[in-house]
């Protein structure tokens, strides 16, 4: 232990000595440099001051051109000794511009030339030059190392001149500098020795005190070690248990990691689209969602989910999302249309759930692409219409035969009466007109029903819609089923697609008819109703509010509870093969949902079924009438009209009506003949009244030819069936003149007069 203490003192002593010595050397060098630098600065300042304040007053530019001799030298020498040197050991020189010594303390040096003196040349260039050298009589090594002979060359520039006229040199031996540095060195050495002794004494005291403390604490540590040995035994037992728990925890973590990997693999490879939303932003999306939209992760980073939702659905999705985060009851499944990268729309079935995602509340949205299913449903929707039309064919043919019988019979009676009595009973004509009107209405209803609908939502009076369907529904159900219609007075309006609602009612009627093969009663009734919070027990997709209810009930066999839960599934049917597609009720369900409504069914075996359709009310806005608007009275005119119609009887009737009203009428059987008529006619043709579908040249091409020939002319189109190139919606939006056959003479004269009164207008292309 003594060796340890001894070595410690020695190590500390050597280290301290080396450090102090190094500090002393650095200090000596630093202070020596500072002393010498200050001495040089003092000499330079003195030389500059002597030059500017004394030399310039004692000499003139002419004095610096020739060496000083005689009295001139003595006078300047006395000036230098009294004014500049002042009893100091210093030597003075005054140089001319060519390097000649003009004056020197040593008279023998006057007249010497040193033109290559670098310091002299620097001063003549306008700069102060300083040189420090070792004096020849240096007494100490320190003087030789530092150099204490200092020379300063200062330019002498007279006022008004830019170049120095000469140079003032002062050089002096600074012995005090060396002495001060020597004294400093001794002071530092003594300080180092004193510091070393003080540090060593302090160390001895500290080490001695520390050793006593260590000895005392050694005894305490031995006691603590014994206690620690006992604790170590306990800790080892704990460690064994912890090791076992660590192994179990590691196994659990591995199992959890494997489960997470399996779950992630499932999520990443599932066909359904899955996204996680926080604050409206998409924080996670699986590959199926990106494939559905056509975007990758980088393109949709930070994107709002609503950015990809069709504009018509955004308010509904936003409302559901906010209500769900507030904990309110909202539908747990609904349909949304998404906009893909190429601008098309994909319909998805959305199932949202509130979850915890990375410590914060979020919404997990699972989406299944049902675009193809919706397209298939749409196709099947149209197919069902055609199937229903096939079922209607027999009844329609029967009705038309009855109507034609009435028309032909009353026409014959009118002809007989006219031949025998010279007059016709107006009753016969009324019956002919009534039968013709019923036939026209039947044809129009059949064509509208069979045509593919564009899904236009409009204000509809469901009472009027059901009244218009009455005849068709009675033909569908047959004579062994009684149809009872109970419509509520002052029924509120709804916003819906009338064609689709008609299809839904036809599907429910056919379904009810099939449930009553031996006959029964089918009841259709309407009423205004309010549904409150109990709606959630009725349908999870519905919302409380005011509705118009249409109820279709039958007295058939009823539906079992097992079948009742599946009746709206596509392709599900309980009928025998070849007797049903299983799409009627599923299509009806989709139609009602598309029109913002919902459908409820109640049924018991042996007691029949009740289908209740709920469609939201709208504000008290006058619904668009499903019947054409008629204006009484025949309008007249004097313009020239070209009538083009391939059906002879229609062309003759149209020509006769217009001529009776005062028009000049030209006629043609097709477009080619009409072109020839226009070429042969020398006057103006004010209006073209043309059928759309004709042989050789159709109405559209003819209208273009007519417009070239008569730029300010007007065109009215006629057609007996819808032209497939353009929809009814295009007809309405184009605001062109169009007459749907059959046309009454009131409608004909009214449309012709109104079109002529709007001239000049540009023609527009419409649907036939």
HELIX and SHEET records of a PDB file:
HELIX    1   1 UNK A    2  UNK A   50  1                                  49    
HELIX    2   2 UNK A   51  UNK A   55  3                                   5    
HELIX    3   3 UNK A   56  UNK A   58  1                                   3    
HELIX    4   4 UNK A   61  UNK A   64  5                                   4    
HELIX    5   5 UNK A   70  UNK A   80  1                                  11    
HELIX    6   6 UNK A   81  UNK A   85  3                                   5    
HELIX    7   7 UNK A  107  UNK A  109  5                                   3    
HELIX    8   8 UNK A  118  UNK A  124  1                                   7    
HELIX    9   9 UNK A  141  UNK A  146  1                                   6    
HELIX   10  10 UNK A  175  UNK A  269  1                                  95    
HELIX   11  11 UNK A  287  UNK A  293  1                                   7    
HELIX   12  12 UNK A  305  UNK A  308  5                                   4    
HELIX   13  13 UNK A  311  UNK A  325  1                                  15    
HELIX   14  14 UNK A  371  UNK A  421  1                                  51    
HELIX   15  15 UNK A  426  UNK A  450  1                                  25    
HELIX   16  16 UNK A  462  UNK A  477  1                                  16    
HELIX   17  17 UNK A  498  UNK A  514  1                                  17    
HELIX   18  18 UNK A  533  UNK A  537  5                                   5    
HELIX   19  19 UNK A  561  UNK A  564  1                                   4    
HELIX   20  20 UNK A  584  UNK A  594  1                                  11    
HELIX   21  21 UNK A  648  UNK A  660  1                                  13    
HELIX   22  22 UNK A  671  UNK A  680  1                                  10    
HELIX   23  23 UNK A  699  UNK A  709  1                                  11    
HELIX   24  24 UNK A  728  UNK A  734  1                                   7    
HELIX   25  25 UNK A  745  UNK A  757  1                                  13    
SHEET    1   A 5 UNK A 101  UNK A 104  0                                        
SHEET    2   A 5 UNK A  90  UNK A  96 -1                                        
SHEET    3   A 5 UNK A 166  UNK A 173 -1                                        
SHEET    4   A 5 UNK A 149  UNK A 156 -1                                        
SHEET    5   A 5 UNK A 129  UNK A 133 -1                                        
SHEET    1   B 5 UNK A 281  UNK A 285  0                                        
SHEET    2   B 5 UNK A 273  UNK A 278 -1                                        
SHEET    3   B 5 UNK A 360  UNK A 369 -1                                        
SHEET    4   B 5 UNK A 345  UNK A 357 -1                                        
SHEET    5   B 5 UNK A 334  UNK A 339 -1                                        
SHEET    1   C 2 UNK A 458  UNK A 460  0                                        
SHEET    2   C 2 UNK A 494  UNK A 496 -1                                        
SHEET    1   D 5 UNK A 481  UNK A 486  0                                        
SHEET    2   D 5 UNK A 520  UNK A 531  1                                        
SHEET    3   D 5 UNK A 545  UNK A 554 -1                                        
SHEET    4   D 5 UNK A 608  UNK A 616 -1                                        
SHEET    5   D 5 UNK A 598  UNK A 604 -1                                        
SHEET    1   E 5 UNK A 664  UNK A 668  0                                        
SHEET    2   E 5 UNK A 640  UNK A 644  1                                        
SHEET    3   E 5 UNK A 687  UNK A 691  1                                        
SHEET    4   E 5 UNK A 714  UNK A 719  1                                        
SHEET    5   E 5 UNK A 737  UNK A 740  1                                        
END                                                                             
